[in-house]
Structures are given as structure tokens and as C-alpha cells.
């Protein structure tokens, strides 16, 4: 009788646990379990395409610039220097794929791009001794790409660089420094050492046409965000970085008005900002001249993730 009572109690507890968990699991989107989400579930939105509807490039091919698709001189590239090798990832391709899982001499680098936020960010995908590979979840948070890793199906915020749900929730990726350069400028800088991501991706896309039209210049956002500021046009370019608990943005119009290499402080660290109006882009460097992994983003995107951000303004 006592054993039966224990069984009944256990069954009731299991039933209560299942009843409590089922609603959270039911809220999963695009097949992802978000029951332990570190961000508001109501703010995780479907972007339109299903999981992998925007296909990541998992076996990228590279070619010499002279043999590449004839990119225009002013076409934008995300560029990455690895040892003596120099790689360019055309934004014309990233607009359609958003993620490149790139293995280089036994090491991995994760190249990501969110067209809605204008953010090109690279990461070291090594987590607890295991190299992760990533895909496009089809979900967004604050208009930003939510990636997922193929190994655990955890969801990751691109701008935050951290897992926001799944087995790895709370884990952060180490950012990697990259540049934003124009095709002609990159070729002049790297010479014969350059390799450019090939349009031979295994998918048929028009890499000369952006699927987002005039989005980069319009005030319109496709998706809601949690924090907004009208201090600048939503699509104003800024360079943003967080260090030692402090976030700061350097808006490009302010840098253009400064008209020189800027020395500044963030989190007690001295940095220099090198602005290039031709791209436009900006690079953040430490006192030794080392390139730091700052983020080039639309103003609205930086602000919604960093509403407490300090802002550089020209006197």
C-alpha cells in the first residue's frame, strides 16, 4: 500500500512537471526549444524564412582576386587577416547567406553578417574545447540575427555574442577583429596574398543585387526593437565597443567632423579611432596599435542593445 502511495505521488509530480514545461516547449519557434531563454520569449520573432531558409556557407571556396567575380571598386567586404593570409568576404554574398563557417589551417573562424543591423562580426567558435559550426535560425531578437549552433541547437545573439537559449545558454563567444574595406582598397593593401570568397556557394543567388533594396538609407525598421533613440537617423553608422563594463559609440558624422585620428578612453583604456570616410568605416586600436573587435553597426542596432551607451560628440 505504501509503495502504491509512493508511485501515485511520483506520478502526480511528474504530471505536474510535464504540465509546467509543456507550455514553454510549445513556445519553441522554428523547432528550437526556448524554454530556458535568457531574453524575453515574446521578443524572439520569426524573420520570415524558416530555419536554414537563409543557408549558411559551410564549405566556403576561395579564389584569387584576379579570378573572382568582377566586384566593383566600391563594393564592401568584410576582411580578415590570419597569419600571412588575407581573406575577403563580399557583403554581396553575405547579404544572402549571413554566416560563413571557415576552417583555416586547422583553426576555425565564424564570419557573421546581419543585413538588418548592418553588423559584420567575427568570432572564434571554440567552446569548451569544441569547435562549433553555425546556421541561420530564421529568428530575430531586436531585429538582429539569432544564429544557432549545429552541435547543441542553442540560439545565439549575434550582436551580444552569447547563447540566449538551449544547452549553452549564457556562454559567450570570443570576438575576432575584422575590417570593413572596399574591394579596391583591400586589393591594394593585401596584394598577391589576398583570397576572396567565391560566388560558387552551391546556391543560385544574384550576388550583385541586395534583397533589401534601400533599407540601408530608410528610417523604416522591419521589426520592433526594445529601445530607441532619435538622436541620430536610425541607419547612421557608428562604431561601438564595450570594455570593462562600459559601452561607447563613435557616430561616423561625429568622426567626420573631428577630421583626425581620435584618442579616447573607454573603461579606463586608451584607444584610438581611425576613420575612413571613403568606405565609410572606422577602426579601433589599442595603445600598441592592435586592432580591437569593435562593431560597425546602424545607430538603432547599437543603441537597442546598449541603451546606456556613452556617445562621442565633437566639441
Beta strands, then each sheet from edge to edge (+ up, - down):
strand 1: 44-46
strand 2: 62-63
strand 3: 76-82
strand 4: 85-90
strand 5: 99-104
strand 6: 107-114
strand 7: 119-124
strand 8: 126-127
strand 9: 130-131
strand 10: 134-141
strand 11: 144-149
strand 12: 155-157
strand 13: 162-165
strand 14: 174-176
strand 15: 179-182
strand 16: 194-197
strand 17: 237-243
strand 18: 246-251
strand 19: 262-266
strand 20: 269-276
strand 21: 281-285
strand 22: 295-298
strand 23: 310-312
sheet 1: 1+ 10- 11+ 12- 13+
sheet 2: 2+ 16- 4- 3+ 15-
sheet 3: 5+ 6- 7+ 14-
sheet 4: 8+ 9-
sheet 5: 22+ 17- 18+ 23+
sheet 6: 19+ 20- 21+
end
